[in-house]
């Protein structure tokens, strides 16, 4: 067989090397810094406000802007559970301004999906930059992703924190119980809502991350919603001792909520 001449051989070698570089997992993070800068204005504080409270603002979780720029996605368990009364704390979101300050806005619940622990809110004021939803069905085990939120509440300050994560497994939302007597109320609710798959991630997240976006680091498209209470409670016994494993609800369920409230 005739060998390629030297220029062709050099070109073939260059293409081979380029192919190796392009397939390197490290390149998945190459644009992460730019993606973080672009997405941070879309990530919000979700909480309650009461003028007589101490503190007046209570952080309950993370949310992010979608749709027309006034819709906000978070976890359903982040919402206040007390029945509404005249002096009850009001549901609010806080939007980061270009100056770096947080602007508080009123919000109302458009709809929830309790079985998937998702909520869709609508905030007052001007529209913000909406995050794009990606195709969560295309996510594969081993994919490199990232998530944003406010871990451990305000202990670290109200600054958006980003973590890298690999999809360790795509698995059922709740583990089967060895006996009917050991089924918790939470697990029963989950079973009644139907089985669905979640993303298991090799990253440590905390309750303050609940409701935050899980996204593709190169495109910024949201493929999941972090869930650190409801799902984790069905799979691990101690939230106070993070195992280094986190979970996210696929973004396909966000699209279902949006379709119902267009």
N, C-alpha and C positions, 0 to 999 in steps of 0.2 A: 504494500500500500504506500502511495506517495505521501510523504510528510508535507504539511503545509510549509510554505516558505517562511522565513523569519518574521516578516511583518504580520502575516496571518497568525503565526504561532503566538506572537506577542499580543495580538488582539484577542485571540481565544483565551489566553491566560488572564488578560485584563477582565474579560467578561465573566470568567469563572470566579475570579476574586470578588468582583462586584456582586455577583449572585450570592456569595457567601456573606458579604457585608450586609446586603439588603435583607437577608433572612435572619440576621442576628437579632435576638430578643431585645438587646439594648436599644435598638432603633425605635421600638415602640414608645420609648420615653423621650425621644429626641425633641418632640414639640410640646412636651408637657408644660414647660414654663410659660410658653405663649398661650396655651390652652387655659391654664389657671388664670392668667391675667384677663383673658376674655370672658371667662365664666364667673368670676368672683362677684361682679355686680348683680348676677342673677340669683345668688344664694342668700336667703333671708333668715332672720331670726323669727321664730314663731313663739308667741307667748301671750300672757295676759297682763292687763294694766288696770290698776286700781289706785285712785288718787290718795286714798287713806292707807294704802298698803305699805309695808316695809320689807323689802324694797317695793317701789310702785310697779316696776316691771319684773315679771317672773318669766324666765326663759323656760319653754317646755320642749323645744326641739328645733329642727332645721326644716326649711322648705326651699323651694326653688320655683322660679317663674317659668310658665309655659304658655302656649296658646297665643292669645291676643296681647300678652304682656301685662294683663291684670289678673290672670289666673295663677294660683299657687298650689303646688302639690306638696303634701306632707303625709305623715302617718296618721291614721284615725285616732290612735291612742294618745297622740300629742294634744288633741283637743280637750278643753275642759269637760269634766264629767258631771259637775254639780248642776242641778236644775237651774235655769235662769231665773234670777230675782232682780229686783230693782237696783240693789247695790252690789251685784255680783261683778267680779273682774271682767273686763271686756276683752274679747279676742282681738289681738293686734298682730301686725307683722312689723318688722323694722327693716328698712331698705337702706343699703349703704350708698351714700352720696359720693360724687366725685371728690369732695373735700376730705372724705374719710369718715365723716360723721354719720351717725345712724338717724334716719328719719322714721318716726313712728306713724303708722297708718292703721285705720280701722279695717277689719276684715270680717267677712261672713262666710258661712259654710254653704257651698253650692250643692255638694253631694258627697257621699261616702260609700266605700265598699268595705264593710266590716269584715267580711271573710278574708279579704286580702289586706286589711289594715291600711287602707288608703283613704285620703280625704282630698277634696278639691275645694279651694277657697277662692274668693274674689276680693281683692284689696281695693281700697279707695285711692284716688290720686292718679297721677299720670302713669301711663304704661311704662314698664321697664323692659330690659332686654330678655327675651324669652329664650330658653334653652330648647334645642331641637331634640326630638325623640328619635332614638335609633331603633333598629330591628333587634329586639332581645332574643328572638328565635334564632338569630345567626350567631349568638354568643356560644363559644365552645369551651369545654374544659381546657385549662391551660392558658386562656386568654389573659393578657395583661391589661388591667383596668385601673381606675383611680376613683376615689370618692372624696367629697367635701362635706364639712359640717362644723359643729361647735362642740367638740368632745368635752365631757365632764362639765357641762353647763358653762357657767361664766368663770370657772376656776382659772382657766387659761386666758381669760379676757375674751371679749366679743370680737375675735378675729377668725376669719375663715381658715380652717386647717385642712390640708390636703394629704391624703395617704395613698400609697400605691397598694394594689392588691392583685393577686392572681386568682382566677376562678379555679378553686380546688375540686369542686364537684357541682354538678347540677342534680339536685336531689329533692325529695318530697319535703313539704313545709313542716310536717310533724312526724315524729318517730312513732311507730306503732307501740302501743302499751302491751306488756306481757300478760295483763289480765284486765278484765273490765273494771274491777275494783280499784285499779290504779289510774284509771282515766281521770284526768283533771277536768274541771269545768272549761278551762281554756282549750284543752285538747278536743273536748266534745264539740265546742263551737266550731273549731277548725274542721272537724270531720263532717259536720252538718253543712259547712260551706263548700264542701267538695275538695278533692285532692288537687293540688297544683304544685308546680316545681318552683324552686328558689335557687339562687346562686349562693353557694358556700365559698367564702373568701378566706385566704390565708393572711388576714390582717386583723389587728386589734382595733375595735371601735367601741364606743361607749354610748350610754343612753342619749347624751346630747347630740349624737350623730343621727338619731332617728329622724327619718324624713329627708335626709340629704341625698343628693344625686350620685349615682354610680355611673361613670362615663368612660368613653373611649378617649384615652389621653391624646391621640393624634387628631381626632375629628371634633371632640367635645360633645358628641351625641350621647344623650342619656339612655342607658340600657337597663337601669334598675333604680330602686329606691331603697336606701339603707333601712334596716329594721333591727333595732337593738333591744326590743322589749318583748313584743308579742311572739315572734318566731323564735327568738333565742330562749324565751321562757318555756317553749314546748320541746326544746332540744337539749338545754343545759340547765342544771339545777341552781347554779349560783351566778347571778349577774354581777355580784360584787367582786368576783374573782375571774376577770376576763381570761378566756382560754387561748386567745390568739386567733380565734375563728370568728368570723362575722357573716352576716347573711343579708341578702338583698332580694326584693321582690321584682321580678322582670317588668320592664317598662310597658309591655303589651297590655297590662292591666291599667296603666295610666291612660292609654289611648281609649280604652273602653269607657272610662269616666268622662273623658273629654267629649267623646262621641255622644254621650247622653246629655251633655250640658252645653252644647254649641248654641 
